[in-house]
């Protein structure tokens, strides 16, 4: 099983057009290279402050998952955050071949319907931002857990946002030591590798527009929107930053509607 998954990940890297050098960094050199970058700092970055009321807050959620909607509503309410739901696309109800203009043939054949639905759901949320009057947005998946004090911690980060940012990850499943290129402030660093998890992020309007412009055709064998956006970052199509410490976590006890081969141990929701 592990060998098969490794092979598929390698083929996935080739499908995403990673160079041999990039693949070596992803697989072999990752920890060594990033360890020495822990002391690097870039001092010529220009910053701006974003006020919380400027943020358009969206929660991607299936309208059938009332359990998740209730949990995330309580979590946001405790933090005094107003938001809107973006109704996710239910992968179990789609015909993947109908999206041949969006996904490559091998992606349609390789990805689960749940993964395809998740990618389309993030695209839907990003389209709303790209076509709105809002300059900045927070996007969460509905299984995110926001601790008490989340809003205050985020407001501290918002006081010093790089002017050129497209996307700022508020959390991911990669440790800082194994993932950083260099610091830009005491709270932010530039990540090296594609994210593992796309469940909480700040996006600028121009960042959303860049994703909409560059995402098609999706050509991956496994993974999801985190893999796709991560490749855009590594190709220089998006400018990404990451918070020093994760501001939120994922509720892994909440069963998922997405069957993803890269995470075979995840609990699957039974309707």
HUGIJO-V353133 format. One record per backbone hydrogen bond with DSSP energy under -1.0 kcal/mol. CO is the residue of the C=O (numbers start at 1). NH is the residue of the N-H. Records with the same first field share a line. If there is no record, write none. Layout:
CO->NH  NH
//
This chain:
1->5
2->6
3->7
4->8
5->9
6->10
7->11
8->12
9->13
10->14
11->15
12->16
13->18
14->17
19->23
20->24
21->25
22->26
23->27
24->28  29
29->33
30->34
31->35
32->36
35->38
37->40
40->183
46->163
48->161
51->54
52->55
56->138
57->84
58->140
59->86
60->142
61->88
62->65
64->66
65->69
66->70
67->71
68->72
69->73
70->74
71->75
72->76
73->77
74->78
76->81
77->80
84->59
86->61
90->93
91->94
95->98
96->99
99->102  103
102->218
104->108
105->109
106->110
107->111
112->116
113->117
114->118
115->119
116->120
117->121
118->122
119->123
120->124
121->125
122->126
123->127
124->128
125->129
126->130
127->131
129->132
135->205
136->56
137->203
138->58
139->201
140->60
141->144
143->251
145->249
147->150
149->153
150->154
151->155
152->156
153->157
154->158
157->160
158->50
161->48
162->165
166->204
167->241
168->202
169->243
170->247
176->179  180
179->192
182->190
183->42
187->244
188->184  185
189->242
190->181
196->173
199->141
200->170
201->139
202->168
203->137
204->208
205->209
206->210
207->211
208->212
209->213
210->214
211->215
218->104
224->228
225->229
226->230
227->231
228->232
229->233
230->234
231->235
232->237  238
233->236
239->166  167
241->169
242->189
249->145
250->252
251->254
256->269
260->263
263->266
267->256
//
